[in-house]
Amino acid sequence: MLTLRQMRYFDCLATARHFGRAAELAHVSQPALSAQIMEMEEHLGVKLVERSRGGVFLTGKGEDVLTRVRAILADVDRLEESARANSGTLDGRVRLGVIPTLAPYLVPQLIPYLRARYAAIEIELKESLTDRLIADLGDGRLDAVVAALPIDADGIAARPLFSDRFFMAVADNDRNVLMSPLTEEQVDISQLLLLEEGHCLRDQALAVCNSAGKRQLMSFGATSMATLLQMVANGMGMTLIPEIAIPSEAARNAIRIVPFAAPGPAREIGLIWRRSNPRRRDMDALAEAIVDCARSILKGAER
């Protein structure tokens, strides 16, 4: 008999196109996932995937099955959402997406906070770029997303959570003295280190430093905030750092934090969910939990 577990594993495999990464998405071992996919193929009597050194490819039949599987899973998820809407607050599975410039700083506080207050919660987390998270939200693979606002997408609702101010991070031993508070005109964009294309923080940094002119940008694009700040600490340039990252990153990197002149640039962080999701009470509780955790982290940044 075809099972929901097999369909979910197949969906993960179709998304990751790699057995190892699919197993991570499904929170199971690779052999367990592989065995379920083989059982699914045997039950349907068709080959769903082609295995190669380069990864996994769906067969023509596999593509057809995937379309129907995802429709079934979406129906099941809607059924579960509807049932949970009448249960206790944050009772059951919550699939939450968080952008990479927030996740390392927010998640370590948020998960214990939620588990301490909502004993029946089952949290599934995904860290990815905003566009991918919003696509997964629209497809029903996530229940909510924490990202920078505004978000331009159909069928979503958003609640602002907190303002995350930007500062400039430079090496502790940097010989270029930046006046504090810093004005945008003082930023030498030729020394500005940016995250790689696709990160919203890259676009925000360019918007903040737009008045600095169109001089040559550094060609290296880092894949994470941690990598970026290690480069800064080693004198390779400067970068914009969100306030929520300061307590963690300033403790492990030899960097100096320079504030901008008032009012200063900032990003608005919000919680985003599907407008059709009946779990509004859960979204409100989740939003309040994030605000409480962020407030605690930002207090640490002020000290």
C-alpha positions, 0 to 999 in steps of 0.5 A, a space after each residue: 500500500 502506498 503511504 503518506 510517508 513514502 510520498 513525503 520522502 519522494 517529495 523531499 527527493 524530488 526537491 533535493 535531487 540527492 538522497 543524502 540531502 533528501 534524508 536531511 530534509 525528511 529527518 531520517 537516515 539515507 538508507 531508510 529514505 532509499 528503502 521507502 522510495 524503492 518500496 514505492 516504485 515496487 508498489 506502483 510498478 514504475 521507475 520513479 528516479 534515475 540514480 547517477 553519480 551526479 545526483 538523482 533525476 526523475 523519470 517521465 513517470 516520476 514527474 507525473 507521479 510527483 505532480 499528483 503526490 504534491 497535490 495529495 500532500 497539499 490536501 493532507 496538509 490543509 486537512 491537518 491545518 483545519 483540524 489543528 485550528 480547533 485544537 490548542 495553541 501551537 499544538 502539533 507540527 509547525 513548519 517554519 522557514 527562516 532566512 540565513 541572516 536571522 536563523 543562527 541568532 534567532 533560532 537558538 533562543 526561539 526553539 527552547 522558548 517555544 518548547 518550554 511554553 507549548 509542550 505539544 509543539 513539533 517544530 520543523 525548521 528550514 533555513 533558506 533564501 527568501 524567494 525559496 522560502 516564500 515558494 515553499 510557503 505558497 506550495 504548502 511545504 511551510 506554515 510560516 516564514 520569518 524574513 525581511 519585509 515587504 514581501 511581494 507575493 500573492 495570497 500571503 499575510 504578514 505581521 511586522 515583528 521588530 526593527 533590526 538596525 544596521 551597523 558597520 563592522 570593521 576589523 579591530 585593527 583597521 587603520 581606516 578610522 570611521 567617524 562615529 556616528 557614520 554617514 552613508 557618504 563615508 562608506 567606501 563601497 570599494 571596501 564593502 563585502 557583500 553576501 552572494 546574489 540572492 540574499 536580501 541583505 546584499 540588496 539592503 546593503 547596496 541600498 544603504 550605501 547607494 549614495 557612496 557612488 558606483 565605484 568598484 564593488 568587491 568581487 567576492 560574495 560570501 555565503 553566510 554572515 559568519 564567513 563575511 565577518 571572518 573576512 572583515 576581522 582579517 582586514 579584507 574589508 567592511 560589511 553591514 551587520 544587522 543588530 541581531 547578529 552583534 552579540 554572537 558575532 562580536 564575541 567570536 570575531 575581532 571586529 569593531 561595530 560602528 553605528 550610523 547617524 540617526 535615524 540610521 538604516 534598518 530592516 523590518 522583520 516580519 512573520 509571513 503565512 498563507 492568508 488561507 491558513 486557518 491557524 491565525 491563533 498559532 501565527 499570533 502566538 508564534 509572532 509573540 514568541 519571536 518578538 520576545 526572543 528578539 527583544 532579549 537578543 537586541 538587549 544584549 546588542 546594546 550592552 
